[in-house]
Amino acid sequence: MRRIVDLTLPIEEHWRYGIKFEEIMSFAKGDPWQVTSYNLESHWFTHIDAPLHFVDGGRSLSDYPIADWCMTDCLVLDLSYVGDNDGITAEMLQRAAEKHQDKHYESLLIRSDRGRKISWKEPEYWDNSCYLTEDAAVWIKDYKPKLVGYDFAQDYEIRLIKNRKPGQVIHQPVHDHVLVAGEILQVEYMTNLWEIGSPTCTLVCLPLPTQNANGSQVRVIAVVEE
């Protein structure tokens, strides 16, 4: 039996993102159909990063043939025991992966259950998030997955972005090691990883076909065989 788990945040009005929805045409106004306009930036909500997001001249999503990574054998690393502001280390990732050393998985999901503990609609979701330490970022790079996904704000200083001052440097070692040095695609702000209920799954990840993109919204699902 096959079970589908949606790992994608809904796209709706949110304090962190400036998205606004406007009915351009509507039945209420006597129009023959409904049409909605909305603004959407490439790194809002559940989205995928390409290296071009962080490095001038880096690879875009167009440089990653979708057939190579849109459907992968995935290992789910369970770090759901971590608390607010806890750093997830390389040793913790290695421990979580120990029972699955016999196979190299094409993708990794790092599960903290952040959205189960506090709603993603609350500022605290970001402000007190667990995060990956720099050695954990190196561990992911050295594992060499095609794709890695997180259900928490994986770099500590992501919490500083909303109040960033002009010229302020935001240090993000996960982006530096995984995205830039490793050229590994990463999916940010996922949810429902706890509903997968298995340490492995087939991960399906489909971005919008925006050409030469630095990032894109994605619909991500886990396919679980039971």
N, C-alpha and C positions, 0 to 999 in steps of 0.2 A: 504494500500500500504506500502511496506517495502523499506526503503532506507538504504544503506550501506555507512558509512563514515570511510575511512581509517585514523587511528590516528598514523601511524607509519612513522618515518623518513626513507628516502631512505638510503641504505648502499652504500656509494661511497667514493672516496678519500676526506679526510677532514683534515685540519691542526691540529685538536685536537686529532685525532686518527692516529695511524701509519699504517693504512690499505693500502696494495698494491695489485694490481691485475696483474696477469701474465698469459698470454696464454701459457699453457703447450703443448697443441696440437691445431692446427688451420687448417682450409681449405687453408689459404694463404700459409702455409708451406707444403701443400700437404698431410696433415693428413686426415684420414677418418672421423674425428669428431672434434668438438670444446670442449676443456676442459680448465677451468680457475682455477688457484690456488690463494687463498687469505688468509691472516692471519686475525683472528678475536678474540678479547678478549671478555670475558663474560659481561663486563660492558660498551661496546661501543654502540653508537646509541640508539635507543629505546630498552630498556631492562628491565628485572625484577630482583629485588634483593630478595634473601632469607637471613635469619638471619646469615647464615654461612659466608656471605660476611663481616660481621662486628664483629662476636664473635667466638672465637675458640670453636669448639664443638657445634655450633648453628645448627638449623634445615636447611637442604638443600631443594632444590626444590623437591627432591624425597620424602621428608617427608610430602608434601602437595598433597594429591590425587587430580589429575587434575579435576576430575568430581565435586569436591567440590567448585571450584572457576573459572573455565575457561569460564563459561557463567553466568553472574550475572545481577540482577536488579541494575541499577546504578543511582546515583544522581550526577548531574553535578552542582558544586558550582561555580557560576559566580563571579569571582573577576577581570573581564577584565578591570575594571576602575583603577586598580593599575598602578603606574608608575615605572620608573627606580629606583632601589634600595629601593623600598618601602617594608616594613615589613607587611606581612599578619598575623593578630592576631587572637586569638581564638574568640574574639568578632565579627570580620568580617566573620569568617566561620559560626558562629552561626546565624548571621543575614542572610547570604546567604541560610541557611538551614531552616529558620523559617517557610516558607510556606509548608514545607514537613515533619512536625513533626508527622503526623498521621501514617507514615510508616517508618520502619527501612530498609534502603537499604543495600544490600550486598556489594556494592562497591561504592567508591567515586572517582570522577574526579575533580580536582581543576584547574579551567580554568583561566589563566591570559592573554591569547592571545599573549603571548610573541613572538611567531614565526610570528605573523601577523604584529607586530610592527617593528621587525628587523629580518633579516634572521639568521637562526641557523648556517649559514656558517661563520658569522662574530664573532670575539672575543668578541665584545660588548654584544652579546647575553648572554654570561656568566658573563662578567665583570661587567655589570650594571643590572643584573637580579633582579627582585623582589624575595622575599624569605619568608619562613615561620618562624615566631618567635617561641620561645620554647613553649610558652603557646598554640600556634596553633598546634604544634606537639602533646602536651598532649591532646588537644581536639580530634584530629584524633584517638589517642590511645584509648581514652575513648568512642568514637563512636563505636569502634570495628568492622570496616568493614573487610571483608576477603581480600580486595585488595584496594589500593589507587594509583591513578596516577596523574602525574603533567606534565604541559607543560612549565615548567621553572625550573631553577636550585634551588631546594627547600631549600637547606641549604646555608646560606650566604657565608660560607667559601669555597664552591665549587670553587669559582672564584680564590682561591689561589692554587689550586692543580697543575695547569700547571707550576707554578714556585716554587713548593715546594722544600725546602732545606732538605737534610738528617737530620732526627730527628725532623723536624718541625711537631708539632701536628696540625691537622686540626680538628676543633671542629664542629661536625655535629649533633645538637640536634634532628633533624627530624629522622635521622637514629637511634639515641640512643633510642628515645621514641617509634617511630612507628615500626621500624624494629626489634630492639633488645628487648625492654621491652614488646611491644605489639605483637611481632611475626606476624606482618601484612605484607604481600607481598606488595612491592611497585614497580610501573612502572615509570621509569624516562625517560625524554626527549621525550614526546609525541608531536604531532602537530595536527592541524586542529580541535581542540575542538570547535572552533567557528562555524564549519560547521554542528555540531550536531543539532543546532537550536531548542533544547528542553531541559528542566531541567532534563529529565529522558530518559534513553535508556536501551537497553540490551547491555552489554559490553562483547565482546568475546576477550579472551586473550590467545594465544597459544605459549608457549616457545618451543625451540628445546628440544628433549627428552634426553638431556645430563644427565647422571646419577650422583646423589649426587652433583649437581651443586650449587655453591654459587650465580649464576646468569645466565642469558641467554638472547640472543636476542629474541624478541617476535614480532609477528604480532598482532596488536590490531585493532579491528574494533568496531564501534558503530552501532547497529541496531536500527533504528528509525521507529516506526509505525506511519503512517500518514493517 
